[in-house]
Amino acid sequence: MVNGSSYHKSRAVIDALIQGTDPETGAELPANSIANRIQVNRALLVAVSAMEQVHARNLRRALLPEKVGRTWSDDEERQLREEFANSEPIPLIAEKHRRTIRAIEARLERMALLRADQRTTSDSFLGPPVKKEPQRD
């Protein structure tokens, strides 16, 4: 994983090359420089886009709870069952388990302790749950 400092330094180098300048001196590169070739310049722009996506993902990831994506242990499931049975608020349970509210609700649903229509979060990345209207014949 690239740290923020490396990202910013690398980005500055690539930006200078895209602009046709020497990253160290700021002097204009010769017209016949490889960095001034259109294919190279386009490749540098693609590289910048990829770097931005990775950097943004890393920033979002840093904001997530510690146990995001980790496997649930039997002990952790037992604890979750007890906390839910004791009517502890789901946000508090999520904080205790260092997981997202969405993960807590999904696990409770898998454990048959919560129905899908009782969730406050969605099972997709598209937004909040959608209440389905009953179908009429």
DSSP file (Angstrom, degrees, kcal/mol; ACC not computed):
  #  RESIDUE AA STRUCTURE BP1 BP2  ACC     N-H-->O    O-->H-N    N-H-->O    O-->H-N    TCO  KAPPA ALPHA  PHI   PSI    X-CA   Y-CA   Z-CA
    1    1 A M              0   0    0      0, 0.0     2,-0.4     0, 0.0    53,-0.0   0.000 360.0 360.0 360.0 134.6    0.0    0.0    0.0
    2    2 A V        -     0   0    0      4,-0.0     2,-0.1     1,-0.0    56,-0.0  -0.691 360.0-133.8 -85.8 130.3    1.3    3.4   -1.0
    3    3 A N     >  -     0   0    0     -2,-0.4     4,-2.3     1,-0.1     5,-0.2  -0.344  27.0-102.4 -79.0 167.6    1.4    5.9    1.9
    4    4 A G  H  > S+     0   0    0      1,-0.2     4,-2.4     2,-0.2     5,-0.2   0.853 119.7  53.0 -58.1 -39.3    0.1    9.5    1.4
    5    5 A S  H  > S+     0   0    0      2,-0.2     4,-2.3     1,-0.2    -1,-0.2   0.927 110.5  46.3 -64.9 -45.8    3.6   11.0    1.1
    6    6 A S  H  > S+     0   0    0      1,-0.2     4,-2.8     2,-0.2     5,-0.3   0.903 111.9  52.7 -62.6 -41.3    4.6    8.6   -1.7
    7    7 A Y  H  X S+     0   0    0     -4,-2.3     4,-2.8     1,-0.2    -2,-0.2   0.951 111.1  45.2 -58.8 -50.5    1.4    9.2   -3.5
    8    8 A H  H  X S+     0   0    0     -4,-2.4     4,-2.0     2,-0.2    -1,-0.2   0.883 114.9  47.5 -65.3 -39.0    1.8   12.9   -3.5
    9    9 A K  H  X S+     0   0    0     -4,-2.3     4,-1.9     2,-0.2    -1,-0.2   0.937 114.9  45.7 -66.4 -46.0    5.4   12.8   -4.5
   10   10 A S  H  X S+     0   0    0     -4,-2.8     4,-2.5     1,-0.2     5,-0.2   0.900 111.8  52.4 -62.9 -41.0    4.7   10.3   -7.3
   11   11 A R  H  X S+     0   0    0     -4,-2.8     4,-2.8    -5,-0.3    -1,-0.2   0.898 107.4  52.0 -62.9 -40.6    1.7   12.4   -8.5
   12   12 A A  H  X S+     0   0    0     -4,-2.0     4,-2.1     2,-0.2    -1,-0.2   0.890 109.9  49.5 -63.6 -39.3    3.8   15.5   -8.6
   13   13 A V  H  X S+     0   0    0     -4,-1.9     4,-2.2     2,-0.2    -2,-0.2   0.950 113.9  44.4 -63.9 -49.2    6.4   13.7  -10.8
   14   14 A I  H  X S+     0   0    0     -4,-2.5     4,-2.7     1,-0.2    -2,-0.2   0.909 111.7  53.0 -64.4 -42.0    3.8   12.4  -13.2
   15   15 A D  H  X S+     0   0    0     -4,-2.8     4,-1.9     1,-0.2    -1,-0.2   0.910 108.8  50.4 -59.2 -41.8    1.9   15.8  -13.3
   16   16 A A  H  <>S+     0   0    0     -4,-2.1     5,-2.9     2,-0.2     4,-0.4   0.928 111.1  48.3 -62.1 -44.6    5.2   17.5  -14.3
   17   17 A L  H ><5S+     0   0    0     -4,-2.2     3,-1.1     1,-0.2    -2,-0.2   0.901 109.3  52.6 -63.1 -40.9    5.8   15.0  -17.1
   18   18 A I  H 3<5S+     0   0    0     -4,-2.7    -1,-0.2     1,-0.3    -2,-0.2   0.876 109.5  49.9 -60.9 -37.0    2.3   15.4  -18.4
   19   19 A Q  T 3<5S-     0   0    0     -4,-1.9    -1,-0.3    -5,-0.2    -2,-0.2   0.518 119.9-112.8 -79.9  -5.0    2.9   19.1  -18.5
   20   20 A G  T < 5S+     0   0    0     -3,-1.1     9,-3.3    -4,-0.4     2,-0.3   0.799  75.2 124.2  79.6  28.9    6.1   18.6  -20.4
   21   21 A T  B   <S-A   28   0A   0     -5,-2.9    -1,-0.3     7,-0.3     7,-0.2  -0.886  70.1-102.0-122.5 155.2    8.4   19.8  -17.6
   22   22 A D     >  -     0   0    0      5,-3.2     4,-2.6    -2,-0.3     5,-0.1  -0.599  28.1-141.9 -71.6 124.1   11.3   18.2  -15.7
   23   23 A P  T  4 S+     0   0    0      0, 0.0    -1,-0.1     0, 0.0    -9,-0.0   0.771  97.5  41.5 -61.3 -26.1   10.0   17.1  -12.3
   24   24 A E  T  4 S+     0   0    0      3,-0.1    -2,-0.0     1,-0.1   -11,-0.0   0.876 130.0  21.0 -89.1 -41.3   13.2   18.1  -10.6
   25   25 A T  T  4 S-     0   0    0      2,-0.1     3,-0.1     0, 0.0    -1,-0.1   0.703  88.2-131.4-103.2 -22.2   14.1   21.4  -12.2
   26   26 A G     <  +     0   0    0     -4,-2.6     2,-0.1     1,-0.3     3,-0.1   0.439  58.1 143.9  82.1  -1.5   10.7   22.6  -13.6
   27   27 A A        -     0   0    0     -6,-0.1    -5,-3.2     1,-0.1    -1,-0.3  -0.399  60.7 -97.0 -71.7 149.4   12.4   23.3  -16.9
   28   28 A E  B     -A   21   0A   0     -7,-0.2    -7,-0.3    -3,-0.1    -1,-0.1  -0.436  40.1-121.8 -66.0 135.6   10.5   22.6  -20.1
   29   29 A L        -     0   0    0     -9,-3.3    -1,-0.1    -2,-0.1     4,-0.0  -0.460  35.5 -92.1 -75.9 150.6   11.4   19.2  -21.6
   30   30 A P    >   -     0   0    0      0, 0.0     3,-2.1     0, 0.0     6,-0.2  -0.275  35.3-114.4 -59.6 150.7   12.7   19.2  -25.2
   31   31 A A  T 3  S+     0   0    0      1,-0.3    -2,-0.1    -3,-0.1     5,-0.0   0.807 117.0  52.7 -58.0 -31.8   10.1   18.8  -27.9
   32   32 A N  T 3  S+     0   0    0      3,-0.0    -1,-0.3     5,-0.0     5,-0.1   0.301  81.6 128.1 -90.2  11.0   11.5   15.4  -28.8
   33   33 A S    X   -     0   0    0     -3,-2.1     3,-1.6     1,-0.1     4,-0.2  -0.362  69.5-123.6 -65.3 144.9   11.4   14.1  -25.2
   34   34 A I  G >  S+     0   0    0      1,-0.3     3,-1.6     2,-0.2     6,-0.2   0.829 111.1  63.4 -58.5 -32.5    9.6   10.7  -24.7
   35   35 A A  G 3  S+     0   0    0      1,-0.3    -1,-0.3     5,-0.1   -15,-0.1   0.703  96.7  58.9 -66.9 -18.2    7.3   12.4  -22.2
   36   36 A N  G <  S+     0   0    0     -3,-1.6     2,-0.3    -6,-0.2    -1,-0.3   0.440  79.1 109.3 -91.3   0.6    6.0   14.6  -25.0
   37   37 A R  S <> S-     0   0    0     -3,-1.6     4,-2.7    -4,-0.2     5,-0.2  -0.599  73.2-131.8 -76.8 137.1    4.8   11.7  -27.1
   38   38 A I  H  > S+     0   0    0     -2,-0.3     4,-2.6     1,-0.2     5,-0.2   0.876 105.0  51.2 -59.8 -40.8    1.1   11.5  -27.2
   39   39 A Q  H  > S+     0   0    0      2,-0.2     4,-2.1     1,-0.2    -1,-0.2   0.900 112.7  46.4 -65.0 -38.9    0.9    7.7  -26.4
   40   40 A V  H  > S+     0   0    0     -6,-0.2     4,-2.3     2,-0.2    -2,-0.2   0.909 112.1  50.7 -67.8 -42.1    3.2    8.3  -23.4
   41   41 A N  H  X S+     0   0    0     -4,-2.7     4,-1.9     2,-0.2    -2,-0.2   0.905 110.7  48.7 -63.7 -41.5    1.2   11.3  -22.2
   42   42 A R  H  X S+     0   0    0     -4,-2.6     4,-2.1    -5,-0.2    -1,-0.2   0.909 110.3  51.6 -63.7 -41.4   -2.1    9.3  -22.5
   43   43 A A  H  X S+     0   0    0     -4,-2.1     4,-2.3     1,-0.2    -2,-0.2   0.889 108.1  52.1 -62.9 -38.3   -0.5    6.4  -20.5
   44   44 A L  H  X S+     0   0    0     -4,-2.3     4,-2.3     2,-0.2    -1,-0.2   0.887 107.9  51.5 -64.7 -38.2    0.6    8.9  -17.8
   45   45 A L  H  X S+     0   0    0     -4,-1.9     4,-2.1     2,-0.2    -2,-0.2   0.891 109.7  49.4 -66.0 -38.7   -3.0   10.2  -17.6
   46   46 A V  H  X S+     0   0    0     -4,-2.1     4,-2.4     2,-0.2    -2,-0.2   0.909 110.1  51.9 -64.1 -41.3   -4.3    6.6  -17.2
   47   47 A A  H  X S+     0   0    0     -4,-2.3     4,-2.7     1,-0.2    -2,-0.2   0.902 108.3  50.8 -61.9 -41.4   -1.7    6.1  -14.5
   48   48 A V  H  X S+     0   0    0     -4,-2.3     4,-2.5     2,-0.2    -1,-0.2   0.915 109.5  50.6 -62.6 -43.0   -2.9    9.2  -12.7
   49   49 A S  H  X S+     0   0    0     -4,-2.1     4,-2.0     2,-0.2    -2,-0.2   0.927 112.1  46.9 -61.5 -44.9   -6.5    8.0  -12.8
   50   50 A A  H  X S+     0   0    0     -4,-2.4     4,-2.3     1,-0.2    -2,-0.2   0.911 111.5  51.2 -63.7 -42.6   -5.5    4.6  -11.4
   51   51 A M  H  X S+     0   0    0     -4,-2.7     4,-2.7     1,-0.2    -1,-0.2   0.907 108.9  51.4 -60.9 -41.8   -3.4    6.2   -8.7
   52   52 A E  H  X S+     0   0    0     -4,-2.5     4,-2.7     2,-0.2    -1,-0.2   0.905 109.7  49.8 -63.0 -41.4   -6.3    8.4   -7.7
   53   53 A Q  H  X S+     0   0    0     -4,-2.0     4,-2.4     2,-0.2    -2,-0.2   0.929 113.3  45.2 -63.7 -45.1   -8.7    5.5   -7.4
   54   54 A V  H  X S+     0   0    0     -4,-2.3     4,-2.5     2,-0.2    -2,-0.2   0.916 113.9  49.6 -64.3 -43.2   -6.2    3.5   -5.2
   55   55 A H  H  X S+     0   0    0     -4,-2.7     4,-2.2     2,-0.2    -2,-0.2   0.923 111.8  47.9 -62.9 -44.7   -5.6    6.6   -3.1
   56   56 A A  H  X S+     0   0    0     -4,-2.7     4,-2.4     2,-0.2    -1,-0.2   0.910 111.5  50.8 -62.6 -42.2   -9.3    7.3   -2.6
   57   57 A R  H  X S+     0   0    0     -4,-2.4     4,-2.7     1,-0.2    -2,-0.2   0.908 110.1  50.0 -61.6 -42.3   -9.9    3.6   -1.7
   58   58 A N  H  X S+     0   0    0     -4,-2.5     4,-1.9     2,-0.2    -1,-0.2   0.887 110.0  50.3 -64.5 -38.8   -7.1    3.7    0.9
   59   59 A L  H  X S+     0   0    0     -4,-2.2     4,-0.6     2,-0.2    -2,-0.2   0.922 113.2  45.5 -64.9 -43.5   -8.5    6.9    2.4
   60   60 A R  H >X S+     0   0    0     -4,-2.4     3,-1.2     1,-0.2     4,-0.5   0.919 111.3  53.3 -64.2 -42.8  -12.0    5.3    2.7
   61   61 A R  H >< S+     0   0    0     -4,-2.7     3,-1.3     1,-0.3    -1,-0.2   0.863 101.4  59.7 -60.5 -37.2  -10.5    2.1    4.0
   62   62 A A  H 3< S+     0   0    0     -4,-1.9    -1,-0.3     1,-0.3    -2,-0.2   0.730 102.3  54.6 -64.7 -21.4   -8.7    4.0    6.8
   63   63 A L  H << S+     0   0    0     -3,-1.2    -1,-0.3    -4,-0.6    -2,-0.2   0.589  90.7  95.5 -87.7 -11.6  -12.1    5.2    8.0
   64   64 A L  S << S-     0   0    0     -3,-1.3    35,-0.0    -4,-0.5    -3,-0.0  -0.413  86.9 -90.7 -81.1 155.5  -13.6    1.8    8.4
   65   65 A P    >   -     0   0    0      0, 0.0     3,-1.5     0, 0.0    -1,-0.1  -0.206  41.0-106.9 -60.7 157.5  -13.7   -0.2   11.6
   66   66 A E  T 3  S+     0   0    0      1,-0.3    33,-0.1    33,-0.1    32,-0.1   0.798 112.8  49.0 -57.2 -37.2  -10.7   -2.5   12.4
   67   67 A K  T >  S+     0   0    0     31,-2.4     3,-2.1    30,-0.1    -1,-0.3   0.240  72.5 141.9 -96.7  15.2  -12.5   -5.8   11.8
   68   68 A V  T <  S+     0   0    0     -3,-1.5     3,-0.1     1,-0.3    31,-0.1  -0.350  78.1   7.0 -57.6 127.9  -14.1   -5.0    8.4
   69   69 A G  T 3  S+     0   0    0      1,-0.3    -1,-0.3    -2,-0.1     2,-0.2   0.374  97.6 131.0  83.8  -5.3  -13.9   -8.1    6.2
   70   70 A R    <   -     0   0    0     -3,-2.1    -1,-0.3     1,-0.1     2,-0.1  -0.489  64.1 -99.5 -83.0 154.1  -12.6  -10.4    8.9
   71   71 A T        -     0   0    0     -2,-0.2     2,-0.4    -3,-0.1    -1,-0.1  -0.398  36.2-116.9 -69.4 144.1  -14.1  -13.8    9.6
   72   72 A W        -     0   0    0     -2,-0.1     2,-0.2     4,-0.0    -1,-0.1  -0.683  25.8-142.4 -83.1 133.4  -16.5  -14.1   12.6
   73   73 A S     >  -     0   0    0     -2,-0.4     4,-2.2     1,-0.1     5,-0.2  -0.524  23.2-113.8 -87.6 162.6  -15.3  -16.4   15.4
   74   74 A D  H  > S+     0   0    0      1,-0.2     4,-2.4     2,-0.2     5,-0.2   0.898 118.8  52.1 -61.1 -40.5  -17.7  -18.6   17.3
   75   75 A D  H  > S+     0   0    0      1,-0.2     4,-2.6     2,-0.2    -1,-0.2   0.901 108.4  50.1 -63.1 -41.0  -17.1  -16.5   20.4
   76   76 A E  H  > S+     0   0    0      1,-0.2     4,-2.4     2,-0.2    -1,-0.2   0.898 111.0  48.8 -67.1 -38.4  -17.8  -13.3   18.6
   77   77 A E  H  X S+     0   0    0     -4,-2.2     4,-2.7     2,-0.2    -2,-0.2   0.906 110.7  51.0 -65.2 -40.8  -21.1  -14.8   17.3
   78   78 A R  H  X S+     0   0    0     -4,-2.4     4,-2.2     2,-0.2    -2,-0.2   0.930 111.3  47.9 -60.2 -45.4  -22.0  -15.9   20.8
   79   79 A Q  H  X S+     0   0    0     -4,-2.6     4,-2.7     1,-0.2    -2,-0.2   0.911 111.3  50.7 -61.8 -42.9  -21.3  -12.4   22.1
   80   80 A L  H  X S+     0   0    0     -4,-2.4     4,-2.6     1,-0.2     5,-0.2   0.919 108.7  51.7 -60.9 -44.3  -23.4  -10.9   19.3
   81   81 A R  H  X S+     0   0    0     -4,-2.7     4,-2.4     1,-0.2    -1,-0.2   0.919 112.3  46.2 -58.8 -44.7  -26.3  -13.2   20.1
   82   82 A E  H  X S+     0   0    0     -4,-2.2     4,-1.8     2,-0.2    -2,-0.2   0.926 112.8  48.7 -65.1 -45.7  -26.2  -12.2   23.8
   83   83 A E  H  <>S+     0   0    0     -4,-2.7     5,-2.4     1,-0.2    -2,-0.2   0.910 113.7  46.4 -62.7 -42.0  -25.9   -8.5   23.1
   84   84 A F  H ><5S+     0   0    0     -4,-2.6     3,-1.7     1,-0.2    -1,-0.2   0.908 110.7  52.4 -67.4 -41.0  -28.8   -8.6   20.7
   85   85 A A  H 3<5S+     0   0    0     -4,-2.4    -1,-0.2     1,-0.3    -2,-0.2   0.814 106.5  54.7 -63.0 -30.1  -30.9  -10.7   23.1
   86   86 A N  T 3<5S-     0   0    0     -4,-1.8    -1,-0.3    -5,-0.1    -2,-0.2   0.286 117.3-117.0 -86.3  10.2  -30.2   -8.0   25.7
   87   87 A S  T < 5 +     0   0    0     -3,-1.7    -3,-0.2     1,-0.2    -2,-0.1   0.786  51.7 169.7  60.1  32.3  -31.6   -5.4   23.3
   88   88 A E      < -     0   0    0     -5,-2.4    -1,-0.2    -6,-0.2     2,-0.1  -0.517  45.2 -97.6 -69.6 142.8  -28.3   -3.5   23.1
   89   89 A P    >>  -     0   0    0      0, 0.0     4,-2.3     0, 0.0     3,-0.5  -0.363  26.9-127.7 -63.0 138.8  -28.5   -0.9   20.3
   90   90 A I  H 3> S+     0   0    0      1,-0.2     4,-2.9     2,-0.2     5,-0.2   0.870 107.7  56.5 -59.0 -39.7  -26.9   -2.2   17.0
   91   91 A P  H 3> S+     0   0    0      0, 0.0     4,-1.9     0, 0.0    -1,-0.2   0.896 109.3  47.2 -59.9 -36.1  -24.6    0.9   16.7
   92   92 A L  H <> S+     0   0    0     -3,-0.5     4,-2.5     2,-0.2    -2,-0.2   0.906 111.4  50.5 -69.0 -41.5  -23.2    0.1   20.1
   93   93 A I  H  X S+     0   0    0     -4,-2.3     4,-2.3     1,-0.2    -1,-0.2   0.929 109.7  51.2 -60.2 -44.3  -22.8   -3.6   19.2
   94   94 A A  H  X>S+     0   0    0     -4,-2.9     5,-2.4     1,-0.2     4,-0.7   0.905 110.1  49.3 -59.8 -42.3  -21.0   -2.6   16.0
   95   95 A E  H ><5S+     0   0    0     -4,-1.9     3,-0.6    -5,-0.2    -1,-0.2   0.919 110.7  49.7 -63.7 -43.9  -18.6   -0.3   18.0
   96   96 A K  H 3<5S+     0   0    0     -4,-2.5    -1,-0.2     1,-0.2    -2,-0.2   0.890 115.7  42.6 -61.8 -39.6  -17.9   -3.1   20.5
   97   97 A H  H 3<5S-     0   0    0     -4,-2.3    -1,-0.2    -5,-0.2    -2,-0.2   0.509 107.2-126.2 -86.1  -4.6  -17.1   -5.6   17.7
   98   98 A R  T <<5S+     0   0    0     -4,-0.7   -31,-2.4    -3,-0.6     2,-0.3   0.922  72.5 115.6  55.9  46.8  -15.2   -3.0   15.6
   99   99 A R  S   <S-     0   0    0     -5,-2.4    -1,-0.2   -33,-0.1    -2,-0.1  -0.838  70.9 -89.9-134.0 170.3  -17.4   -3.7   12.7
  100  100 A T     >  -     0   0    0     -2,-0.3     4,-2.0   -35,-0.1     5,-0.1  -0.432  31.3-117.6 -81.1 159.5  -19.9   -1.8   10.6
  101  101 A I  H  > S+     0   0    0      1,-0.2     4,-2.7     2,-0.2     5,-0.2   0.902 118.4  56.6 -59.2 -41.1  -23.6   -1.6   11.4
  102  102 A R  H  > S+     0   0    0      1,-0.2     4,-2.4     2,-0.2    -1,-0.2   0.898 105.9  49.3 -58.4 -42.3  -24.2   -3.2    8.1
  103  103 A A  H  > S+     0   0    0      2,-0.2     4,-2.3     1,-0.2    -1,-0.2   0.891 110.7  50.3 -66.0 -39.3  -22.0   -6.2    9.1
  104  104 A I  H  X S+     0   0    0     -4,-2.0     4,-2.6     2,-0.2    -2,-0.2   0.940 112.8  45.7 -64.5 -46.7  -23.8   -6.6   12.4
  105  105 A E  H  X S+     0   0    0     -4,-2.7     4,-2.2     1,-0.2    -2,-0.2   0.901 112.4  51.1 -64.5 -39.9  -27.2   -6.6   10.7
  106  106 A A  H  X S+     0   0    0     -4,-2.4     4,-2.3    -5,-0.2    -1,-0.2   0.909 111.9  47.1 -63.3 -41.6  -26.0   -9.0    8.0
  107  107 A R  H  X S+     0   0    0     -4,-2.3     4,-1.9     2,-0.2    -2,-0.2   0.916 111.2  51.1 -67.6 -42.1  -24.6  -11.4   10.6
  108  108 A L  H  <>S+     0   0    0     -4,-2.6     5,-3.0     1,-0.2     6,-1.0   0.883 110.5  50.1 -61.2 -37.5  -27.8  -11.2   12.7
  109  109 A E  H ><5S+     0   0    0     -4,-2.2     3,-1.7     4,-0.2    -2,-0.2   0.922 109.4  50.1 -66.8 -43.4  -29.8  -12.0    9.6
  110  110 A R  H 3<5S+     0   0    0     -4,-2.3    -1,-0.2     1,-0.3    -2,-0.2   0.818 109.3  52.5 -63.1 -29.6  -27.6  -15.0    8.8
  111  111 A M  T 3<5S-     0   0    0     -4,-1.9    -1,-0.3    -5,-0.2    -2,-0.2   0.387 116.4-118.8 -86.1   4.1  -28.1  -16.2   12.4
  112  112 A A  T < 5S+     0   0    0     -3,-1.7    -3,-0.2     2,-0.2    -2,-0.1   0.793  86.2 113.5  62.2  31.3  -31.9  -15.9   11.8
  113  113 A L  S   <S+     0   0    0     -5,-3.0     2,-0.4     1,-0.2    -4,-0.2   0.529  75.9  37.0-102.7 -11.4  -32.2  -13.2   14.6
  114  114 A L  S    S-     0   0    0     -6,-1.0    -1,-0.2    -9,-0.1    -2,-0.2  -0.999  76.9-134.2-142.8 135.7  -33.1  -10.4   12.3
  115  115 A R    >>  -     0   0    0     -2,-0.4     3,-1.8     1,-0.1     4,-0.5  -0.575  27.7-114.5 -87.0 156.1  -35.3  -10.4    9.2
  116  116 A A  G >4 S+     0   0    0      1,-0.3     3,-1.1    -2,-0.2    -1,-0.1   0.862 117.1  55.9 -56.7 -37.7  -34.2   -8.6    6.0
  117  117 A D  G 34 S+     0   0    0      1,-0.2    -1,-0.3     3,-0.0    14,-0.0   0.569 101.3  59.3 -75.8  -6.4  -37.1   -6.1    6.4
  118  118 A Q  G <4 S+     0   0    0     -3,-1.8    -1,-0.2   -13,-0.1    -2,-0.2   0.546  82.6 107.9 -93.9  -9.8  -35.9   -5.2    9.9
  119  119 A R    <<  -     0   0    0     -3,-1.1   -17,-0.1    -4,-0.5     4,-0.1  -0.337  55.0-159.6 -69.1 148.4  -32.5   -4.1    8.7
  120  120 A T  S    S+     0   0    0    -19,-0.1     2,-0.2     2,-0.1    -1,-0.1   0.530  78.4  57.8 -98.8 -11.9  -31.6   -0.4    8.6
  121  121 A T  S    S-     0   0    0      7,-0.1     2,-0.2   -20,-0.1    -2,-0.1  -0.714  86.3-111.6-114.3 167.0  -28.8   -1.0    6.1
  122  122 A S        -     0   0    0     -2,-0.2   -16,-0.1     2,-0.2    -2,-0.1  -0.600   9.0-135.8 -97.3 157.9  -28.9   -2.5    2.7
  123  123 A D  S    S+     0   0    0     -2,-0.2     2,-0.3    -4,-0.1    -1,-0.1   0.289  90.2  60.0 -91.8   9.2  -27.4   -5.7    1.5
  124  124 A S  S    S-     0   0    0      3,-0.4     3,-0.5     1,-0.0    -2,-0.2  -0.784  87.2-118.7-127.3 173.5  -26.1   -3.9   -1.6
  125  125 A F  S    S+     0   0    0     -2,-0.3    -2,-0.0     1,-0.2    -1,-0.0   0.257  95.0  87.2 -93.7  12.2  -23.7   -1.1   -2.2
  126  126 A L  S    S-     0   0    0      1,-0.3    -1,-0.2     2,-0.0    -3,-0.0   0.518  99.1 -85.7 -94.1  -5.6  -26.5    0.9   -3.8
  127  127 A G  S    S-     0   0    0     -3,-0.5    -3,-0.4     3,-0.0    -1,-0.3  -0.899  71.7 -10.3 137.1-165.9  -28.0    2.6   -0.8
  128  128 A P  S    S-     0   0    0      0, 0.0    -7,-0.1     0, 0.0    -8,-0.1  -0.173  83.5 -78.7 -67.4 161.8  -30.5    2.0    1.9
  129  129 A P        -     0   0    0      0, 0.0     2,-0.5     0, 0.0    -7,-0.1  -0.272  42.6-133.3 -62.4 146.8  -32.9   -0.9    1.8
  130  130 A V        -     0   0    0     -3,-0.1     2,-0.5     0, 0.0    -3,-0.0  -0.895  13.3-131.3-104.0 125.7  -35.9   -0.5   -0.5
  131  131 A K        -     0   0    0     -2,-0.5     2,-0.4     1,-0.0   -14,-0.0  -0.649  25.2-137.1 -75.9 123.9  -39.3   -1.5    1.0
  132  132 A K        -     0   0    0     -2,-0.5     3,-0.0     1,-0.0    -1,-0.0  -0.681  10.0-131.3 -87.5 133.0  -40.9   -3.8   -1.6
  133  133 A E        -     0   0    0     -2,-0.4     2,-0.1     1,-0.1     3,-0.0  -0.580  32.8-102.0 -77.4 142.2  -44.6   -3.2   -2.3
  134  134 A P        -     0   0    0      0, 0.0     2,-0.2     0, 0.0    -1,-0.1  -0.403  41.0-111.9 -63.5 141.4  -46.7   -6.4   -2.2
  135  135 A Q        -     0   0    0     -2,-0.1     2,-0.4    -3,-0.0    -3,-0.0  -0.542  27.6-148.9 -77.3 138.6  -47.5   -7.6   -5.6
  136  136 A R              0   0    0     -2,-0.2    -1,-0.0     1,-0.1    -3,-0.0  -0.884 360.0 360.0-108.0 138.9  -51.1   -7.4   -6.8
  137  137 A D              0   0    0     -2,-0.4    -1,-0.1     0, 0.0    -2,-0.0   0.453 360.0 360.0 -86.4 360.0  -52.6   -9.9   -9.1
